[in-house]
Amino acid sequence: MTPPILEISSFFADAAEPASFPQTVLRYSNTRWAEKLGLTLSDATAWTRHFGRFESLPGNLETPLALRYHGHQFHVYNPDLGDGRGFLFAQLKDEDGRWLDLGTKGSGQTRWSRQGDGRLTLKGGVREVLAASYLEALGVNTSKIFSLIETGEDLHRKDEPSPTRSAVMVRLNHSHLRFGTFQRAAYHDDTEGMAALIQHVIKHYYPDCADESLGKAAPALFERMSAATAQMIGQWMAVGFVHGVMNTDNFNITGETFDFGPWRFLEKSDPNFTAAYFDSQGLYRFGRQPTQGLWALQQLGGAISLVADADDLSAAMKVYEPAYQESFAAHTLALLGIKRGEVLRDDLLFLQDFYAWMTESDAVWPQVFFDWFGGTASVDRAARSPQAALYDAESFGKVRTQIEARTPDRPERLQHPYFQADRPVDLIIDTVEALWAPIAEHDDWGPLNAHLDHIEQAGQAYEWDSA
């Protein structure tokens, strides 16, 4: 199978050479997704040979490719971007016949590195393994971490104690093509490259948008990408995820969560919470994420207007708001284990009350969803919760009545061992730091691995469809 990226690599990619690392120690391997890709990796040596030394996979890319793109970073356009510490290593089909990318982070310098060293801190890799695993367990459309390998170099960083340990990570995505890929073509007035990009994306990811006329195909594709982005952000808002850096080069064509550097999960509802310490204006704060997603799509539409009518693109983007509302309602209710109402408006009115109470009560976000999973089927469980007093307060009365009026969705899931505990697995910042400390101090990976097992258990309890 010829990797499809080769169709457009002359427009959007450059050959890259992996760094040579002093050591390669496998710290995390995603065997479940390796099986889905049909990869037989029998031991740590096989993993490190391909994903630490980057020996090419048989019949795949002979040379890694650093992708070219531009992007708006905190609303300032930057034409000097591209894969500066990563590359596309391979493209494979999963068991459902979908193309998936294996892309790296921390694999060394490329022509786009500028002043960067092309490396990744081990802590940064651990954080991304945790976040991606937790998002997947909560049913969010996300990239998956395929492997994390410690590389034996001492790195110096301004935002954490230095020197610090280094790693190289491999990320699994349906695509690493970004909104910024389209922006680059538009910036250079490259109609040939833009047409090739749109046709490539339609062929391999959105074949139902195919049309002999590029002027018709491009708006159809843009509508699908708008809906996918809206769905992703609706899921973020339901699970309390704060991406941190919603630059247009950090959105991909298939609506997957990725490149989330300073991410956080909310401990308590706070629309003004900002994950990145350098986001001084709160541009990417939690409550503004839906608006920022729409803004990013507006920039994407502006780029695609190089080859399509602007009015047609504007009409296509109107799908965003209803798709976001549908996703937000559906995912919140799925996380509560209760069925949808007959009309979306009723669900949204309930959620307005629910999230207003969450913000006003100072309730612990993951605990609320855990306590009330299954709605009326969890009344006794909620009464035993560490924050049961909040549920007895008068302020919760209206929300409680609405939750208990809903029909439980597959309440038999409550029999899963995950729901027999008093507390859910979480990924608030104190938890993350507590998991990192034993690694930093004693090279003890036991607590991290146990937490990842707990996250996996949560995903099994929810019984999401695989993505």
N, C-alpha and C positions, 0 to 999 in steps of 0.2 A: 504494500500500500504506500503510495507516494504521499508524503505529508503535504496537505493542501497549502500550507503557508508558502511553498515554493512558487505558487501561482502569482503571488504579489511581492515576493521578497525583493525583486529589483527596485520596487518603489518604496518599500517600507522596512527594510532590514539590512543589517551589515553583519558580516562574519565576525565571530567573537572567539577568543581563546580563553579557556578556563585557567584560573590561577592554579599554581602548584602549591599545595598545602603541606606543612610539616608533618601533620598526622591526619588521619580520618577515623574518628571513633563514632560509630552509629549510636545515636541517642534516642531516636524515634523512627519507627517505620510503620507505614499505614498498610498493613498486610491485607486488610479488607478491600481497599481500593485497588491494590495490586492484583488481586484475584479478579476484580471486575474488568481490569484491563488485559487479563490473560498473561500477566507477567509472572514468570517463575523465578523467584529470587530466594534461593534455598537457605542462605545464611547471611550474616553481617558482611562477609567479604564480598558477596555479590552486590549487596546494596551499596557499599562504599565504592566498589569498582565503577559502577555506573553513575552514582549520584554524589560521589565525593571526588572521584578522579575523572568522571565524565567520559568514560569509554562509551562510544555511541551504541545505541541499541540496534540490533540487527535489522536491516532494511529501513532504517529511519534516517533522520538528518545526520549527514556525515560531519557537518560543521555546525556548532551552535550559532544561533542568529540573535543579535541584539536588535530589538525593534525600535523603529523611529517613530516619534510622536511629538506633539506640542501639548499645550494645556494652559488653562487659567488656574493659577495658584493664588488662592485668596483673592480672586477676581482680577488678578493682574496677569495679562497674557505673557507667556514665556515660550519663545520659539527655540530655546536652547535646551531641549529635553531629549529623552530617549532612555533606553535601558542602560543605566549607569553602573549597576552592580548586579545585573542579572542577564539572562538570555533565555530564549526558547530552546530547550534541549531536545524535545521529541514531541510528536503528535501521534496519538494512538486512538483506536476505537474501543469503546467499552462494550459490554455484553448486549447493549441495546442498539449498537451500531452508531453511536454518537461520537463525533470527534472530541477528544480531550487533549489539552496541552499539558506538558510538563515543563514548567518554567522555574528558573532559579532566583535566588536572592542571596547575595554574598559570595558569588562565584568569581569575583575578580573584576578588574577594570575593563571597560570597553571604550570605544571612541566617544561615548556619551558621558563618561564619568566626571568630566570637568575636573574639579579639585578633589573629588572623593577617592577613597582608597578601595572602593568596590567590595568592601567586606560587610559582614553582618555580625553583631554581637550575639553571643550565645543566649543572653537574656532576651534579646529581641526575638530570637527564634523560638524560645520557649513560650514567650507571650503569644506569638502567632499560632503555635500549635494549640495552646489552650483556647484562644478565642475562636479559631475555626472549628475546633471540636465541639465547643459549647454551642456555637451558632447552628451547626449541623444537628446537634441533639435537640435543639429547640425548633427545628423545622424551618430554619431560615435558608434561603438560597445563598450559598456561600462557596468560596474556594475551599479546597481541602489541603492540608499539609501532607505531603507524600513522604518526606523524609527530613530528618534534621541530623546533621553530622558535625561533630565538634572538630575544629581544624587546627588547633594548637598554636594559634598566633595570639599575641597580646595587642589589643586595640585600645586606642585612646579616644574617648568621647567626652564632649562637654557636659552632657546631660545625665551621666551616671559615673560612679566611681571608676577610675582608670588607674592602671591598665585593667582591661576586662577581657574575658574569654571570647573566642571567636567561633563562628559556625557557618555552614552553608546549608541552605534550605532549598527543598524542591516543593513547589506548589502545583496543585492540580486544579485546572480550570477548564471549562468548556471552551474558553477563548481568552487570550491575552490581548486581543485587539481592543483599543480604548476609544473613548470619544475623541481624545487627543490625536488619534491616528487620522481621523477625518479632518480635524482642524489643521493638521500639518499639510494635507493635500490642498485644502482651501487657501491656506496662507501662501503657498507657492503657486496658486492658480493652476494647479495640476489637474486638469479635467480628465486626462487619460488615467492617472493614478486613482482619482476619485471614482471614476466609472469602474475600474478594475476592482477596487475595494468593495464597492457596493455589490457588484456581481458575485464576488467571492463570498461575502457574508450571506447573501441570499442563497447561493448554491449549497453552502455547507451548514448553515444554521437556521435560515428562515425560508425554506424552499417554496412555501405557499405564497410568498411575495413575488415570485418570478413573473416577469412580463417582458414582452419584446421591447416595450418602450421604457427606457430608463427613467423618463419623466413620470411614469406611473409606478414603476417598481420602487423608486427611491422613497416617495412618501409612504408607500405601504410598509416598507422596511422600517422607516422612522416611527410609524405608528406602533409597530410591534416592539421596537426597542424602548419606546416611551412607556408602554404598558409593562414591560419587563422591569424597567427601572422603578416604576411606581409600586409594583408588587414587592420588590426588594425593600424599599424604604418603608412601606406599610408593615412589613415583618420586623424591621428594625425597631419601629416605634412600639410594636406590641411586646417585644422582649426587653425593651429598655436599653438598647444598644446605641452607643454614641461612637460614630466612625472616627471622628476627630479631624480628618483632612479630606474633605469632599471636593478636591480639585478635579477638574475635568479629565485629567490624565489618570484618575483613580476610579473612573467608571468604565465598565467594559460592556461589550455589545450584547451580552446574554443576561445582563441583570444579576450578576453575582457579586457578593461582597468580597472585596480584596484590597490589598495595599492599605490596610488600616493600621497605621503606625501607632499613634498614641490613644488607641481605643479605650473605652471604659464601658462597663455595664452599670446601670444605675443601681445604687443600693436603695434609694428612695426617690420618688418621683420629683423631678425638678426640671421644668422646661428650659431653664436658663443654664443648665449644667454644660460646661465646656470641657472637652477631654484634653485638648492640646494647650500646654502652658503658653505657647507662642501665639495662640488665637486670642489676642488681647481685646478684640472687638466682639468676640462671641459670634463670629460669622457662621461657624459650624456648630453652634450649640444644639443641644438635643431637640428642643422644640422647633428649631428652624430647619431641621433636616428635610422635611417634605418640600419646603419652599426652595431650598438649595438644590434639591433634585430636579425641580422644574427649571430652575435657572441654568443648570448644566445642560439640560435638554435643549433649552433655547440656543445655547452656544453650538450644540451639535446640529440643530436645525439650520442655524446660520451657515455652518460649514457645508452642509449638504445642498444648500441653495445654489452652490456652484453649478449643479447639474439638474436642479429641479425647481419648480415654481414655488416661490416663498409662500404664497397663499395656500397651496396644497399642503405644504409642510406645516403651516400654522394650524390648518384644520386637523391634520393627523395628530398633532400634539394635544388636542382637546381630550384625547382618551386618558391623559395622565390623571386628572383629578378623580374621575369615577373609578379608575383602576386602583388608585391609592386608597380611596375610601373602602372599596371592596376588600382589598388585601388587609388593611388595618382591622376591619371588623372581623373578617373571617379568621385571621390569625389570633387575635385576642380571644375570641370565643373558643377556638381550638385549644389554646393554652389553658383555658378554664375548663375544658372538657364538657362544654355545653353546646347544644345545637343552635343554629341560626334561627332568627325569626322569619316570618313570612316575607317581610320587606326590609330592605337595607336601612331605610330611615329609622325604623324601630330599633335596629341594632345600634345605629349611631347615637340615638338618643340615650340608650342605656350606657354606652361607652362614655358619653359625655359626663354622666353622673358618676360612673365608676372611676374614671381617671381624675375627676375633680376631687373625689373623696381620697384617692391615692395621694394626691398632692397635699391636700389639707391635713390629712391624718398623720403624715410622717410614717406611714406603714412601710415595712421592708418589702420591696418589690417582689423578689423571687418567692418570699414566704407566702404572700397573698395568693399568688397563682397556685402554689403547691397546696395550700390549705383548702382552697375552694375548687380544686380539680374535680369535676363531676357534679358541681353545683349542689343540689339538694342531697345527693348521695354522700356528700362529705360534711354534712352538718356536725356530726359527732367528731370527725377529725378536726374540723376548725375549732371546736370547743376545747380541744386539747393542745392547740397551738401555743407556741411561746408568746404570740401576740393576740391571744384570744380576747383579752380585755378590749381591744379595738373593735372587735366584732360585736361586742355587747353594748357599745356606745350608741347613743341615739343618732349620732351623725351617720352611722353605717346602716341605719334602718331601711332607708329607701333602696340602697344598693343591694342589701341582703334580700329584700322582698323580690327584686327583679332577678337576682341570681337564682333564687329558689323557685321562681316561676318558670324557669327555663328547663327544657328536657335534657337530662344527662346524655352525653354522647359516648356510647360504648363504656358504660360504668364498670364493666368487668375488668377494665384496665387498672382499677384501683386495687386489685388483688396482686398486682406486681410488687415484688419486694421493695422496689424504689419508693412506693407510696406508703410503706409501713413505718418509715422513719418519722421523726419529729420535724426534721428540717430538710430542705432540698439541697442539692448541689448548687453552688453559686460561683460566680467569678467576679465578685466585687474586688476592688483594689487591694484591700487588706488580705483577702484570700490569695491573690496572685503573689503578693510580696511574701506571704508565709510559705508558699510553695517554692519560691526562688531561694529563700534564705538557706535551706539545707544543702542546696546544690552549690551555692556560692561559698558556704562555710566549710562543708564537709564532703562535697561531691556525693551527696546522698540524694539519689533520684527516686527513692521509695515513695515519699509523699506525693510527688508529681504523678508518678505512674498510678498510684492509688486513686488520685483525683480524676485522672483521665478514665480510669475504669468506672468511676462513679458517674462521670459524664456519659459514658457509653451506656451505662445502665439506664440513665434518664431517657436517652434516645430510644432505647428498646421499650421502655414503659409507655412512651407517647405513641409509638407505632406509626411514625411518619412514613410516607412513601419515600423511597430512595430518590435523591436528586444528583 
